[in-house]
């Protein structure tokens, strides 16, 4: 009997972080013991030394990049396989910040290629929950010169130049490569990004670890990566439409929509030459693929599923009002 590809779920790759909290367990139900706390849960990852491993169906135990090698275009889409080869091109994470993350920036594809470090890193954040008055840093509040930036950095006054945003559940921020950013305490979010683990740490709030050591800063490396321009609006505006895809972010690296479901919805991906990822941010639902009722996959808040490119039709059947992010590469 021929085994066909099906929607794949994975074991989370869990990361202990100095700034991590307990919401990944408390809000999303992802058990991270024996870690003391958990800052990040990588839900779908093709990062070389942190690969996702399948947790459902006959492919259970296989690593994601191995499956790309075996199934190629059937899994990721023919064009994407030609572009990205054996590396799965998107990384999906949940992040829980109980303290400020370092202020950081990522290189774009061009700079990353020049430095021989793989891809650049553009990303987006969908805020799942935020404590009262929680805020994050996105970009500069006014156009800034390199000299001004370095002077403020040296005198530990960098935050005076930066744009702080108050956040609430449902807010969306696109962080293109080059944009200086940091998460503040009290925020739980879903992150969708290019597959890359390159981060240039600019400022770390004078933090030291339990041995009194500061984390490494990347002042020189960051300088060429930073976009010093200020922008009018750092938040992505969107409108939720019931039982339809509503666009949050469209970029060369990924497209992300939100779908609010209160009844069954049939999605037809015949025209799309890409895998699709669903991230459940509220409620729970069942996925039925290609009309095969007996082959169902469940999806609950705090879970992500990868729908292979070869699957053309998915029925999304919510058991209560549910909200999912829909991610693919156009």
Long-range contacts (C-beta under 8 A, 24 or more apart in sequence): 3-58, 4-310, 5-71, 5-74, 5-75, 5-308, 5-310, 5-311, 6-57, 6-289, 6-295, 6-297, 6-308, 6-311, 7-287, 7-289, 7-297, 7-305, 7-306, 7-307, 7-308, 7-311, 7-314, 8-54, 8-56, 8-57, 8-59, 8-67, 8-305, 8-306, 8-308, 9-54, 9-55, 9-56, 9-297, 9-303, 9-304, 9-305, 9-306, 10-43, 10-44, 10-45, 10-52, 10-53, 10-54, 10-55, 10-64, 10-304, 10-306, 11-52, 11-53, 11-55, 12-41, 12-42, 12-43, 13-41, 13-42, 13-45, 13-50, 13-51, 13-52, 14-38, 14-40, 14-41, 14-42, 15-39, 15-40, 15-41, 15-42, 18-99, 18-207, 18-209, 18-215, 19-97, 19-98, 19-99, 19-100, 19-101, 19-185, 20-96, 20-97, 20-98, 21-96, 21-97, 21-98, 21-188, 22-96, 22-98, 23-96, 23-129, 23-188, 24-94, 24-96, 24-188, 24-302, 27-128, 27-129, 27-188, 27-302, 28-94, 28-128, 28-188, 28-301, 28-302, 29-300, 29-301, 29-302, 30-94, 30-302, 37-98, 38-96, 39-95, 39-96, 39-97, 40-93, 40-94, 40-95, 40-96, 41-93, 41-94, 42-91, 42-92, 42-93, 43-92, 43-93, 43-94, 43-279, 43-303, 43-304, 44-88, 44-90, 44-91, 44-92, 44-277, 44-304, 44-306, 45-88, 45-91, 45-92, 45-93, 45-195, 46-87, 46-88, 46-89, 46-90, 46-91, 46-195, 47-91, 47-195, 47-196, 47-197, 48-87, 50-197, 56-297, 64-88, 64-306, 71-308, 71-310, 73-309, 74-308, 74-309, 74-310, 75-275, 75-308, 75-309, 75-310, 76-274, 76-275, 76-308, 76-309, 77-272, 77-273, 77-274, 77-275, 77-309, 77-329, 78-273, 78-309, 79-273, 79-274, 80-273, 80-274, 80-275, 80-309, 80-329, 87-195, 88-195, 89-119, 89-194, 89-195, 89-253, 89-329, 90-192, 90-193, 90-194, 90-195, 90-253, 90-254, 90-277, 90-327, 90-329, 91-191, 91-192, 91-193, 91-194, 91-195, 91-196, 92-190, 92-191, 92-192, 92-277, 92-279, 92-304, 92-327, 93-190, 93-191, 93-193, 94-128, 94-188, 94-189, 94-190, 94-191, 94-302, 95-125, 95-183, 95-187, 95-188, 95-189, 95-191, 96-187, 96-188, 97-183, 97-184, 97-185, 97-186, 97-187, 97-188, 98-185, 98-186, 99-185, 100-182, 100-183, 100-184, 100-185, 100-205, 101-182, 101-183, 102-182, 102-201, 102-202, 102-203, 102-204, 102-205, 102-207, 102-215, 103-137, 103-158, 103-159, 103-162, 103-180, 103-181, 103-182, 103-201, 103-202, 103-203, 103-204, 104-180, 104-181, 104-182, 104-199, 104-200, 104-201, 104-202, 104-222, 105-177, 105-178, 105-179, 105-180, 105-181, 105-199, 105-200, 105-202, 105-222, 105-225, 105-226, 106-175, 106-177, 106-178, 106-196, 106-198, 106-199, 106-200, 106-225, 107-177, 107-178, 107-198, 107-200, 107-224, 107-225, 108-176, 108-177, 108-178, 108-225, 109-177, 111-177, 111-224, 111-225, 112-196, 112-198, 115-221, 117-196, 117-198, 118-195, 118-196, 118-198, 119-194, 119-195, 119-196, 120-177, 120-194, 120-196, 120-198, 121-177, 121-193, 121-194, 121-196, 121-198, 121-199, 122-174, 122-175, 122-176, 122-177, 122-193, 122-194, 122-251, 122-253, 123-174, 123-175, 123-191, 123-192, 123-193, 123-194, 124-172, 124-173, 124-174, 124-175, 124-191, 124-192, 124-193, 124-236, 124-248, 124-249, 124-251, 124-254, 124-256, 125-171, 125-172, 125-173, 125-175, 125-183, 125-189, 125-190, 125-191, 126-170, 126-171, 126-172, 126-189, 126-190, 126-191, 126-192, 126-248, 126-256, 126-258, 126-279, 126-281, 126-325, 127-167, 127-168, 127-169, 127-170, 127-171, 127-172, 127-173, 127-187, 127-188, 127-189, 128-169, 128-188, 128-189, 128-190, 128-281, 129-169, 129-187, 129-188, 130-167, 130-168, 130-169, 130-171, 130-186, 130-187, 130-188, 131-185, 131-186, 131-187, 132-186, 133-166, 133-186, 134-166, 134-167, 134-184, 134-185, 134-186, 134-187, 135-164, 135-165, 135-166, 135-167, 135-184, 136-164, 136-165, 136-167, 136-173, 136-181, 136-182, 136-183, 136-184, 136-187, 137-162, 137-163, 137-164, 137-165, 137-180, 137-181, 137-182, 137-183, 137-184, 138-163, 138-165, 138-173, 138-175, 138-179, 138-181, 138-234, 139-163, 139-179, 139-180, 139-181, 139-227, 139-229, 139-230, 139-231, 139-234, 140-180, 140-228, 140-229, 140-230, 141-230, 142-230, 143-228, 143-229, 143-230, 144-228, 144-230, 145-228, 146-223, 146-228, 149-226, 149-228, 150-223, 153-202, 153-203, 153-219, 156-203, 156-206, 158-202, 158-203, 163-230, 163-234, 165-234, 165-235, 171-235, 172-235, 172-236, 172-238, 172-248, 172-249, 173-234, 173-235, 173-236, 174-236, 174-249, 174-251, 176-227, 176-251, 177-225, 178-225, 178-226, 178-227, 179-227, 180-226, 180-227, 190-279, 190-281, 190-325, 192-249, 192-254, 192-256, 192-279, 192-325, 192-327, 193-253, 194-253, 194-254, 200-225, 245-326, 248-325, 250-330, 253-329, 254-327, 254-328, 254-329, 255-327, 255-328, 255-329, 255-330, 256-325, 256-326, 256-327, 257-325, 257-326, 257-327, 258-323, 258-324, 258-325, 258-326, 259-316, 259-323, 259-324, 259-325, 259-326, 260-321, 260-322, 260-323, 261-285, 261-316, 261-318, 261-321, 261-322, 261-323, 261-324, 262-318, 262-321, 262-322, 263-318, 264-315, 264-316, 264-317, 264-318, 265-315, 265-316, 266-313, 266-314, 266-315, 266-316, 267-313, 267-314, 267-315, 267-316, 268-312, 268-313, 269-307, 269-309, 269-311, 269-312, 269-313, 269-314, 270-312, 270-313, 272-309, 272-328, 272-330, 273-309, 274-309, 274-328, 274-329, 274-330, 275-306, 275-307, 275-308, 275-309, 275-328, 275-329, 276-306, 276-307, 276-314, 276-326, 276-327, 276-328, 277-304, 277-305, 277-306, 277-307, 277-325, 277-326, 277-327, 277-328, 278-304, 278-305, 278-307, 278-316, 278-324, 278-325, 278-326, 278-327, 279-303, 279-304, 279-324, 279-325, 279-327, 280-304, 280-322, 280-323, 280-324, 281-323, 281-324, 281-325, 282-321, 282-322, 282-323, 283-318, 283-319, 283-320, 283-321, 283-322, 283-323, 284-318, 284-319, 284-320, 284-322, 285-316, 285-317, 285-318, 285-319, 285-322, 285-324, 286-316, 286-317, 286-319, 287-314, 287-315, 287-316, 287-317, 288-314, 288-315, 288-317, 289-313, 289-314, 289-315, 291-315, 299-324
